[in-house]
Amino acid sequence: MKYLPTQLVYFLNHRTTQRNTLILLKFFLFLVALIVAYSLIFHLIMLWEGRNYSWFTGVYWTLTVMSTLGFGDITFHTDLGLLFSTIVLISGVVFLLIMLPFTFIQFFYAPWLSALEKARAPRELPEKTYGHVVLTNLDPITRNLIKKLKQHKYEYVLLAPDLQRALELNNLGYNVMLGDYGDPETYRRLRINNAALVVITNDDMTNTDISFTIREISESVPIVTNADHKHSVDILGYAGNSHVLQFMDMLGQSLGRRAIGGSRGANIIWRFKELLIAEAPAMRTILDGKTLAETELREKTGLTVVGVWERGKFVAPTPDLRINASSILMLAGSTEQLQKYEDHFGIYCADQPEDVPVLILGGGRVGRAAALALSRRDIGYRIIEKSATVVRGSEYSIQGNAADIDILDRAGIKKARSVLITTHNDAINVYLTIYCRQLRPDIQIIARATNENAVSKLHRGGADLVMSYASLGANTILNQLKPEEVLMALEGLSVFRAPVPVALVGQTLIETGIRKETGCSIVAITTKGKMVISPDPNVLLHKNAELVLIGTAEAEQCFVEKY
């Protein structure tokens, strides 16, 4: 209610509202004149009948008759009076009971409701808006990105092309602005010159139109867009996009890089100067079944184990933490240290021949990108795909249903080390994950999730690793916003930088208890431009040093709040 006066002033200042109000006012003046005229005639007829009433009584009688209340306390005795009463009654029905409500609704109430709806979907951002992120579409990636923007204290606005869609998004709790994608004025009202980033995730044609229109207004604002088709990448670049990404291909390549095969030990997922963050599956390595202390991993390689993923759950490292086949170790160190890891722990148990293919369930864009990543690693694969068009002419593809045991047998499910589940339907992926886990309890299962809410289901179904399309896209975009500062590795894991807190200056790493207090691990320390990777627990923290930490999103928040 406290916004009602402001909304009313805004409503009355519109030219259409002023015109409608004038029409409504004229109608009310007509009604007043009609009531006055009827009251005068009432007095004249009453005097003709030999009776005398006050002026207010005339108004009272006119209103009771016109509104059809007809109390009957004042009536005429002559035919002329009765005829006049009939005329007043009929005109009252027409003007008060029919025309007045419709006139009020048409010229005031309906425009008022429309103005309220438009107020919920503004057409312009405040003039001082600065550092905001502009989104042009709501999809799994941008839904996930909005969560991360809120976490990192970034303002955002979602552009909607029509009022109904804008109102729907507003009702869902999103910050919305109404505007035409192809109108340059829309982006002026979006304060595009002050924006930190524009994210365009519509179809390729719309993406081109939006980015080309934005470049009429601003040459400098960074624009990140998604390309559905490979041939669109160059066109979107010519249209003025700063970064053109193919999230489907990126997802497929990420899946392919994580499949077991050859002698690969650790998969590098992030680089910052000399520091590398990598993940290493324990399946079919000598790490399986040992505790962290028994592996002597730090002593042999110098790497820091910052945590272990157990089917979607991040576990902080402790000496007695037991590693099993489904464990994925998160490692931090240098190139040299990762090579030592490869030498000591990267050779997989030779209980099966090296030419056993990886199974790819689904031959769409993600599946084909995963196959390309496998071929680059010289790992054989078999794609199972329903569509005859997709598998035609491919010696590595099998047409059929991935839920058919005969098809899976032909593809080599009984011998395969890994299976990649890449369909675009989360429900089908959950189904295939459960099925493959029942067929092969010892196989590595890597699954794709389109929506983030399917990740936990896939892990419960038996997936060792789940790559979320929504998270991968959102994380990639976030890194464009905060380059070299924040990375979400896998689901909910952050790498971030922070100056040494004043309270910890002069203490050794082991004395700070940061891992115990916050859940974050210090993987590197930078002092005077020199980075020390996997620092010794007894190293002193200096005033002007910078820490590189890794932990879950909750652990990062805990560190920020504490220090």
N, C-alpha and C positions, 0 to 999 in steps of 0.2 A: 504493500500500500504506500510505502514511503516514496516510490518512484512515480505514483500516479500524477502529481502536479507536473513533473517534468515531462511525462509522456503526453499529458494534455496540452501543454504549451507547444511541444513538438508537433502534435497532431493539428492544432489550430493554426500553426504557421504555414501549413501547406496550402498552395493556391487552390487546388481542387477542393480541399476542405472548406476554405473560405467561400468558394462559389456555392458549395452544397449548403453551407450554413445560411447563406443569404436566401437561397430558395426556401429553406425550412422556415426562416424568419418571416418571409413573405406569406407563407401559408398560415403561420400562427397569427399574423396581423389580420389576415382575411377572416379567420375564425373569430377573433376578438370583435372585428367589425360586424360580423354576422350576429354574434350574441348581443351586441349593443343594439343593433337594428331590431332584433326580435324582442328585446326588452322594451324598447320604445313602443312597438306595435302592441305588445302585451298591455301596456298602460293605457293606450288609446282605446283598445277594445273593452278593457275593464271599466274605463270611464263611461263609454257608450252604454255598458250594461248597468251603470249606476253604482259601481264599486271603486274604491280607491286603495291602492297598495303603495308601499315604499319602492324606491328605485332598486334597492338591494333585492326585494322580493321578486321584482321582474327578472333580475339576473338569475336568482335561485330557481324560478319556475322554468326559465329557458334551459338551464343546464340539466335539470331533472328530466325534462321532456326529451332534449336532444340525446342524452345518454341512455334513454329508455328506462330509467329508474321508475318514473311516474308514481310518486308517492300518493297522489290523489287528494292531497290536502287543499290544493288550489285548482279549481276547474272552471271552465266557461259554461254559461247556461244557454248561449245562443248558437245557432248554426254557424254564424260567422266565426265565433270563437273556436268552435269545434273544428271548422275547416282550417283555421290558422294553426291549431294544435297539431293537426295531421301533417301540415306542411313542415312545421318545426320538427316533428318526430322523424319524418322521412329524410329531411336534410341532415338531422343529427346522425342517423344511421349511416348515411353516405359519407359525411365529412368527419365525424368523430370516430365512428366504429370501423370504417373501411379505409378512407383516405389518410387519416392521421397516423395510424400504426404503420401503413405501408410507406408513407412519406418519411416518417421518423427512421424506419429501418433502412430505407434506401439511401437517404441523404445524411444520416448520422451514425446509426448503430453499425451497419455493415462496413462503412469506411473506417469506423473506429476499430472494429475487430481486425480489419485488414492492416491498419497501421500498427496495431499491437503485434501481429504476426511478422510484419516487416521489421519491427524493432528487434525481434528475436533473431532475425537474419539480416544484420546491418549490411549496407552497401559501401561502407567506407570505414577504415580504421582511424583511430585518433591520430592527429597530426604528429604527435611526439613518439609514435610507435617506432621502436628501433631494436635491431638485433633479433628479430623474430624469424621463424622458419615458415615458409609458405608451402602448403601441400595442395595438390590439385585433384587428388583422388583418394578415396578410402578403400583400402584393400588389405590383405594380411600383412604386407610389409609396413604400410603406413600406420596401421593399428599398433603394431609392435613398436614402431619408431616413436609414436606419440607417448607411449609409456616411458621410453628411454629419455625423450626430451623433457618430460616432467621430472624425471629423476635427476637430470643434469641442469634443471632450472632454466630451460629454454622456453620462451613463449612461442606458440605456433598459431597458425590460422589455416583453416581448411576451406578452400574455395569451392563453392557449389554453383552450378550453372543455372539452376531453376529454383523457384521459391519453395516448392513442395519438398524437394530433396534437402534444401537448406533447413527447413523446419524439422524434417525427420532427424537430421544430424544434430540439430540443436537439442531435440528431445532426448537424444542418446548421450548428451553431455559434452559434445565437441564444440570447440570454438570455431564458428562458421562466419564466412562472409559471402554474400550473394553477388555474383558477377558473371558476365559473359566471357568465356575463354578467349574469344577472338577479338575482344575490344581492348585497345590499349588503355583506355580510361580506367578499366577494371584494375590494372596493375599500378596505375597512379594512385588509385584509392587504396590499394594494398600496401602503399608505401614501399614499393619494390626496391627503390634505391637504398632504403635503410635496412633491408632484409639481410640476414646472415646467410641464408641458403634458400633455394627453391628446389623442391622435390616434385618431379613430374612422373607419375606412374600410370598414365592412361595408355591407350593403344598408340601404336607408332605414328599414325596420321595425326591424332590429336596432340601427341607430344611435340611433333614438329611444329604444328600451328601455334601452340602455347609458347614454346621457347622462342620461335621467330618473332612473335608479338612482343614478348618481354624484352627482346633485344632492341626494339624500337624505343623503349623507355630507359633501359639500363644496359650498358656495355660491360659493367663490372660485377654485377651480382652473380655469385656462383650458382650454376644450375646442374643438378644431377637428374638424369633420366634413365629409364629402363627401355631397352630395345627388345621387342619380342622376336624380331627376325634379324638375321645376320646382315642382310643387305640394307637394313635400315640404319646400321651403325654410322656409316659415312654421312648419310643424309642428315641424321640428327646432329652430327658434329658440325656440318655446314650450317645448320639452323642456329647454332650459337650455344649449344650445350657444353658446359665445362667438362662434365664426366658422363660418358655414355656407357652404361653397364648392362650386361646380360646375366641377370640373376639366375635364370634357369641353367645356363651353361656353367656358371660359377658353382652352383649347387652340385651339378653332376660331377664336375672335376674334383670338388671336395670329397664327394663320396668315393670316387675312384682312387684318390690318393690315400684313402684310409683303409683300403682293402688289404688283407694279408697276401703277400706274394713275394717271391724272390728272397732277398736278404735284407729288406728294408727294416730299419730299426725304429727311427723316430720321424714323424712328419712335422715339418716346421710350419707353424701357423701364424707366426708374427715375428717381425724383425724391428729392432730399434738400435741403430748403430751396430755395435758388436754383439749386442744381446739378442739371443734367439729364444723364443718360447716354442716348445715342441710337445707333441703328444705321442706316446709310445704304447701300443697295445701289448699286453703281457701274454696273450694267447700264443701258444706254441713257441715260447721262449723259455730260457732257463730260469726266468724270474718267477714263473708260475709255481705257486705253492710255498714261496719263501716269504719271510717278513722283510721289511725294509732294512732292518739292521743286518740280517743275514746276507742280503744282496751286496753289501759294501759298495753300493753304487756311487756315493759321494767320494769314497776313498779311491775308487778305481778310475773315476771319470772327472771328478770335480764338479759335476752337475748338481743343481739343487732340485730336489723333488718337492714341488710346491703343493702337490695334492694328488689325489687319485679319484678318477671317476668310476663309480660303480653303477652302471646302467641308469645314468641320469642323476645320481646323487654324488655330490662333491664331498670327499672325505679328507680332512686335514691329515697331513703325514705325521705319523708317530713311529718310533723304532719298532714297536711290536705290531704294526699294521701288516696284516697278511695279504699278499697279492695272490689273486686267482686268475683264471682264464678270462674272465669278463672285465678285469681291471684295465684301465687306461691311465698310464702315468703322465702327469703334466710335469715337464722338465724345463728348467731354465739354465742357460749357459751359453758358451761361445761355440763357434764352428768347430774348433779343435776338440772341445769337450764332447760335443755330439758325435764326432768321429770316433772318439774313444768308446762312447756308448755303443756305437755300431760294431766296433771290433769285439767288445766283450759280451754284449747282450743281443746284438741285432741278428744273429743267425738263428733262424727258426729250426725247430726240431725236424729232423729229416725222416719223419715217419711216412711221408707221402712224396711222390715225384713232383718235381718243380713245374711240370707242364699241366698240372690240374687246373682247369679254368675256373674263373670267378663267374658265378651266375648273376645275371642282371635281369630282374623281373620288371618288365616294362621297357618298351623301345621308343619312348617319346624323347623330347629334347634332353631331359635330365639323364635318361638312360644312355642315350648316344654320347653325351658329354662324358659320362662316367666311363664308357667304353674307350673313348679317345684317351682319357687319362691313364687307363690301364695299358693300352697299347704303347703309350710313351714309356711306360715302365717295363715293357716287354713281358707283360702278364697276359696270358690267354683269357678269353671270356666267351660266354654264350649268352645271348639276349633271347629272352622268351617274350613274345609279343603276339597279341591276338590279331592285329591288323596285317593282312597279307601285303598291303602296299608298303608298309614299313620294312618287312623282312625280305621283300623281293630283291634278289640279286646279292644277298649277303650270306656268305658262307658261315658266318659266326652267329646267325640268328635262326631261331626255331619258332615256327608259327604254332600258336596254341594257347591254351589257358594255363596260367602259372599255378592254378590250384589243382591241376590234373596231375596225379602222381606219375602217370606214364610219360607225360611231357617232361616233368622234373627229372625222371630217371634218364630219359634220352639226353637231357642237358648235363647230367653228371652230378645230381644232388648228393649221391652217396659218397662221392670222393672230394667234392669241392671244399676248399678251405673257407670261402666267404660267399655270401649271397647279398646282393645289393637290391633293395626293394624301392623302386623309383616311380611308381605310378602317381598320378596327380590327385588320386582319391584317398584321403586319409583312412576311411573305413576299410577300403580294400587293402591298404598297407598293413593295418592292424590285423586283418584276417590272415594275410600271407605271412606275417611275422609269427603269429601263433602257430600256423601250420608248419612252417619251416623249422621252428624250434622243437616241435613234437617229432618231426622226421629226423632231425639231426641236433641232439642236445649239445654237441661239441663244435658246431659250426659257428663262424663269426657272422653275425647278422647286422648289417648297417641299413637303416631305413630312412626314408625321406618323410618329413612332415610338412604339409602345406601350412596348416594353422598351428600356432604354438600350443593350443590346448590338446593336441593329439600326441605331443611328445611323451608325456607321462604314460599314456595308454600303450604306446609302442614299447617303451621300456618295460612295462609290466607284462606285455605280451612276449618278451624275450629278446628284444633288440639290444645288442651290446652298445651300439652307438646310434644316435638319432641326429640328423642334420635338419634343422628347421629352415624352410624357405623364408618364412617371415623374419626369423632372427638374423639369418645371414644377410638378407637385404637391408634390414634396419641397422645392423652393426656396420655394414660397409658404408652406408650413408652417414652414420654418426661419426665415422672416422674422417669423412670429408669435412665435417663440422669442427672436429677437434683433432686435427692430424697429429699423430705421434704422441697423443696424450692418453686416449682411452681406447681399449679394444675389448669387445666381448668375445672371448674365445669359447666356442661351443655355447651351451645354454647357461647364461647367467654368470660367466666368469669374466672378470675385469682385470686388465693390466693398466695401471695408471701411475703417474708421477706426482710427487709431492716434496716440498722442501722439508728438511729435518725439523720436526717440531721443537720448539724452544725447550720444552720440558725434558727432551731426550738428549740434548746436546751434552757431550762429555761422557755419555754412557756407552757401553759396548752393546753390540747387537743382542747378545744373550741376556744382558741386564734389562733391556727395554721390555722384553716380554710381549713384543708386538703381535707375534703369531698367537700367543695364548690369549691376549687381551682382545684382539680384534678379528682373528682368523685370517689376516693378511700375511703373506710372506715377502720379505725383502729379497729381491733377486739381483739387484745391482745398486751400487752407490756411485754417483758422479760427483767428483770434487775437482774444481778448477778445470773443468772440461775433460777430465780423465775418468773413464768409467771402470769400476772394479766389478766384474761379474762373479756371481756366487760368492759374495764376500765372506771372509772368515768370521765365525761367531764372536770372536774376541776383538774385532776391529772397532775403533772408537768413532762415534758420530760427531762430525764437526758442524759448526754453525752455518756455513754457507753451502753445505752439501745438499744434494738432491737424491731422494730415494725413488727407486722403481719398485713398485709393489704389485702383487697379484693376489686375487682372492675373489670370492663371490661378490655379487652386487650388494648383498647385505653386509659382508665384511668391509667392503669399501665405505659404505655408509657409516658403519661403526667407527672406522678409522677417522673419517671426516668429523664426526660428532665428538670423538674423544680428543682429537688433537687439533 
